[in-house]
């Protein structure tokens, strides 16, 4: 896993500790806002603004046949993958409440819809977003392996 470290700015001398706590809470709030924006932007340009230049995407589990055989992608490759999925495959996604932590947001997602080719697509995902400040630097996605293998084998 890519380690994401974000140095919390220290309060200047004489500034109360509560201000430091408020600063941390503010950063976490902005990260959650960015994560929500990630899930609501169904266009590549909007999504690109949220990703750090060094963004990395990884698909799990390894037993899944990855698109184009690639389990790991950089920012531009990931944007291309999402563009294809949004234009060719998905109609509806259902987002369950996120879990948040220090510099991370985790979602359990369910897609419930029809692919553009007419096939039903009802899959489940776990997505972890890692942050540096307000930008997403890393995404890890787990999908229902059996469902995906069976769907694309048909």
VENUR-V594076 format. One record per residue. N is the residue number from 1. BURIAL is 1 if it has 16 or more other ideal C-beta (glycine too) atoms within 10 Angstrom, else 0. D_LAST is the distance of its C-alpha to the last C-alpha in whole Angstrom. Layout:
# VENUR-V594076
n->{N/N}
burial->{BURIAL/BURIAL}
d_last->{D_LAST/D_LAST}
This chain:
# VENUR-V594076
n->{1/2/3/4/5/6/7/8/9/10/11/12/13/14/15/16/17/18/19/20/21/22/23/24/25/26/27/28/29/30/31/32/33/34/35/36/37/38/39/40/41/42/43/44/45/46/47/48/49/50/51/52/53/54/55/56/57/58/59/60/61/62/63/64/65/66/67/68/69/70/71/72/73/74/75/76/77/78/79/80/81/82/83/84/85/86/87/88/89/90/91/92/93/94/95/96/97/98/99/100/101/102/103/104/105/106/107/108/109/110/111/112/113/114/115/116/117/118/119/120/121/122/123/124/125/126/127/128/129/130/131/132/133/134/135/136/137/138/139/140/141/142/143/144/145/146/147/148/149/150/151/152/153/154}
burial->{0/0/0/1/0/1/0/0/0/0/0/0/0/0/0/0/0/0/0/0/0/0/0/0/0/0/1/1/0/0/1/0/0/1/1/0/0/1/0/0/1/0/0/0/0/0/1/0/0/1/1/1/0/0/1/1/1/1/1/0/0/0/0/1/0/0/1/0/0/0/0/0/1/0/1/0/1/1/1/0/1/1/0/0/0/1/0/0/0/1/0/0/1/0/0/0/0/1/0/0/0/0/1/1/1/0/1/0/1/0/1/0/0/0/0/0/0/0/0/0/1/0/1/0/0/0/1/1/1/1/1/1/0/0/1/1/1/1/1/1/1/1/1/1/0/0/0/1/0/0/0/0/0/0}
d_last->{33/35/38/39/43/45/48/50/53/56/58/62/65/66/63/62/59/58/57/55/53/53/51/49/48/48/45/43/43/42/39/38/38/37/34/33/34/31/29/30/30/27/29/29/33/33/31/33/36/35/34/37/37/36/33/31/27/25/22/21/21/21/18/16/14/16/16/18/19/21/22/25/26/30/30/30/26/25/27/24/21/22/23/20/18/21/21/17/15/17/20/21/22/24/27/29/32/33/35/37/39/41/40/36/34/31/28/26/24/21/19/18/17/15/14/15/12/13/10/12/13/15/15/19/21/24/26/29/31/35/38/41/43/41/38/35/35/32/29/27/23/21/18/16/14/12/11/10/9/6/6/5/4/0}
